[in-house]
Amino acid sequence: MNSAPYSHPLGSVCLSLDPVMSRRAAMKGLAGLGLGTALLLQEPGVAFAQAGAASAGALPPAAQRDEFWTRDRTIWVRRTSTGEVICSTYWARGQLVQSEYERLCWFARDTTLERMMRENSLHIRRALDSGQFTASQISQWTMMNPIIFDVHYAITSWLSWFNMSRPIDWTSAFRHPITNSITEGSARDSWHMRGGAVDARIPGVPIEQFGRFAQWLGAGGVGVYVGKSFTHTDSGRVRSWRS
C-alpha cells in the first residue's frame, strides 16, 4: 500500500479519524444494524424508505456496547462519474443525522440516469411510452440502506489505520431499473435498484484487499471484479464472488 498522504479540499475532518475497531465490534455492529435496517428498501420508493430510515436512529443494545459503533460515523467518498467529493458525518450522538443521511443519498444518485434525463434519452422515452414507468417514477435517487454507509464508514476507518486517509471512489451506487437494464453484467434483481449496493475502488489499494476487508465485515454481499477494477458491496445476504 502506498502511504502517501492525501490532500483533502474540505479540511482535516477526514484526515483525523480514530481508527480503533475490533473485528468483533465490526461484525456485531453491522449484524445488529442489519436486523433493524435490512427491510428498509425491499422495494423502490422514497416515501417508504424515508419512513423506514427514521426507525434506524437507534442501535440495538448489543451493538451499543462496542465503542466503534456508538461513536460518530464519517465517510469520505468521491464519485468517479462527476468528480464530486463528500466528507459526511451521517451518524452522531447515537442517532442518524437525517440531513447528512439525505445528502449522502443524493450523492449516491444514479448519475447515468441523470445524464439520460438531461439528454431526453430514447431509453427513457420508451419506458414512458410503454407505460413501464410514469414520469414521477423516474428519479435519479432514492433513500439508501444505511448499512451501505456503515460498511464504507468501516472502510474509511480501515484506511486510516494505515495512514492512508483518502476518499473511496464510488463508480456506481443507486441504479434505476432503466439504467440497470442497460448496464452490462447487471443482475435483474440487483441490490443497486433497492438503494442497497455500491461499486467502489480505493486509489492505491488492490481491489482484492478491499474485497477481503469487506468480506471480513460480514455485512452482506461482496464481489471482486478484477477485469473492471472495482469491488461490489451490498446489504443482501452474506456471500462473496469473484469475476
N, C-alpha and C positions, 0 to 999 in steps of 0.2 A: 504493500500500500504506500502511496505517496503521501507523506505527512506535511506537505507544504500548506501553510495557512491559506484560507480563502477570504478574500476581501468582501465583506458584506456591506451593500449600499445602504442598509436600513439601520446600521448601528451595531452595537455589541451584544444585543439580546441573545441572538442565536449562536454567538461565539462563546458564551459563558454558561452553557447548560451543564447542570450537575449530572454526571454520567452514572451515578450509583444505581445498580439494578442487579438483582439475582435472578437466575433462571426460574426459581420457584415463584418469586414475586411476579415475574413477567407472565408466566403461564397461568398462575392463579388469577391475576388481574384480568387478562384477556378472556380466559374461560368464564370467569364470573360475569364480566360485562356481556359476554355472548348470551347468557341466559336472559338478560333484560333487553338486548337490542337486536338480536338476530331476526326478530319478527317485524322489525320496523318497516322493511321495504319488500314485503312478499309480492307486491305488485306496484307498478308505477303509479305515481300520484303525489304531487307536492303537498296537498292538504292532508292526506293520510300520513305522510312521513312527518310533517310538522307536528301532528298530534302525538305521534309515537316518540319523536325526539324530545318532547317536553318531559316524558317519563324517564328519559335516560339520564336525568340530572343527579341521581344518587347511586353511588357504588354499593354493591351488596356487602354485608358485614365481613365476609371472608376476605374480600379484596381490600377493605379499609385497613386491615392490619399490616399491609405492605406499603411502606412509605413511597415506593416508586409510583404507585397508582393513586396515592392521595395527594401528592404534590401537584403543582400546576403543570399542565402539559402544553408544550410548544412544539410546533413543527415548522420546518423551513423547506420550502418547495419552490421549484421553478417549472413552468410549463414550456416544453420544448417547442410547441407549435406557435406560441405567441411571444416567448421571451419574458413573460411576466414572472415576478418573484414575490412570494409572500412569506412572512415570518409571523405566525399567528399563535397566540396562547388561547386555545379554544376551551380549555378546562381550567378553572381557577377556584380556589377556596371550596373544593369538594363538589363543584357542580359545573355543568355545561354552560359556557358563556354564549348565550344564544346569538348575539350579534356576530361574534367571531366564527361560530359554527356556520352560520349562514354565509358569511364572507368566504369561508373555505369551500362551502358547497358551490357557490358561484365560481370560484377559482377552478373547481373540478368539472366545470361545464364541458359539454360536447362542442369543442371548437370547430370540428369538421362540419357539424350541422349548422353552427353559427355562420360559417362561410357559405354554406349551401343556401341558407336563408337569404343572405345578402345578395347572392347571385341568382336568386329565383330558380334554383336547380330543378331540372327535369324530374329527378327522383322525388322531390317534394311535391311537385305539381301532380305527378302520377298518383302519389299516396292520397292526395286530397281529392282528385277526380274520381278515384276508385272507391272512395268512402272508407278507406282503411283507417284514416285519421281525419279528425276535424282540425281546423286551424288552431283551436285552443289546446289541442293535444300535442302540437308540435312545439316543444320547448327545448332549448339547449341546456337546461339544468334541472336538477331535482335535489331533494334533501338526501344527502349521502348517509349511509350507515356509519355511525361514529366509530365502530370497530376499525374501519379502514384508517381513520385518522389516528387511532390508538396504536395501530401497527407502525405507522410512519413516525409517530412520536417515539416509539421504542427504537426505531432505526436511526432517527436523528440523534438520540442519546448514545446509541452504539457507536456512531461515527465520532462523537466527542470523546469516547474512551481512548481512541487512537489519535487524538489531537488532529482530527480531520474534519472539523466542523465545516460543512458546506451544504448547499441545498440539494435535495433529492430531485432528480429530473423526472417529472411525470410526462410520459409520452401519450397516455390515454387514461381517462377516468370515467365519468359518466358517459354513456353512449346511448343515444336514442335508438329505438328499433330500426328506424330508417337507415341510420348510419351503420348500425350493426349488420344489417342485411347486405351492405356493400363492402364490408370490411373483410379482407381475405383471411381465412382461417378462423373467423369468429364462431363461437358456439351459438346455436339457435336460441338457447336459453341462458345466454351469457349473464353473469353477475354484473357486468358493466351496465346493462339496461336497468338493473334494480338499484343502481347507486351503491353497489357493494363491491367494487373492484377497481384497482389501479394497476396500470403497467408503468414500470419505472426503471431507471438506471441511476447509478451514482458515479459521477466523474472520478476516475482513479481507482475504482473498486470493481474487481471482476464480478460479473453477474452471478457466477457460481457461489462466491462468498455472500453476496446479497441474498441469494436464494437459501443458502444454508442457515443464515441467521433468521430469515423469515420462517423457515420450517421449524427452527428451534423454539420460536414463539408459540407455535401450535394454535394460532388464532383462526385458521381457515385454510383455503387452498393456496398453493404456491406452485407456479410454473416457471421454469427457467427456459427462456427461448434464446438459445445460443446464436442461431442464424440471424435473428432480428435484434439481438443485443438488448434485451430487457427482461425484467423479472415481473411476473404477474402475481399479485396478492389479492385475495378476495375473502369475503366473510361467510363463505359457504362451509361445508363440512371439511374437516381436516384431511387433506390429501396432498400429493405432490406429483409432479410430472416434469419431463424434460423434452424439449423439442429442438 
